[in-house]
């Protein structure tokens, strides 16, 4: 079984990845399994650059093929903020949600999207990046206890439940992260054969 490092300390993300990759012949470990690792500065200009920085740093440190994502919420009426600064928009999830709702106020344009870009790195280089998006609207007040981050205020198109009201199984069928993971799996299996070939080099 191939081992792949998820370059994150975020246990919510790790569990999502394990669920999304449950059918693959891959053992997913995280940065929690490697002592002394210090996360690099996310100084990229977009999601792809930040994901690449994190994936490459982890692959080099762990000496194991690694992947990382950079993801966030883009709100149309806020000029696509918070974007790559989604995790740094305030000190915690509740404060971040409160800031979004305050800045939106009664603006009738509630369109938003979640974006996730996954980068895969191995053998000292970033192999490829994969982008997933899901569109929806921002509701007026948080709903639901599942998920994390901005999930309680994001209502995906075609649904009457927020991401935080959907079950993990439901969310993993439509989420931005699920779409990016699906693209990554297709690339790895069909075009590069990394799981069977390049991973054996480590």
Buried (B, 14 or more C-beta within 10 A) or exposed (E): EBBBBBBBEBEEBBEBBBBBBEEBEBEBBBBEEBEEBEBBEBEBEEBBBBBBBBBBBBBBBBEBBBBBBBBBBBBBBBEBBBBBEBBEBBEEBEEBBBBBBEBBEEEEEBEBBBBBBBBBBBEEEBBBBBBBBBBBBBBEEBBBEBBBBBBBBBBBEEBEBBBBBBEBEBBBEBBBBBBBBEBBBEBBEEEBEBBEEBBEEE
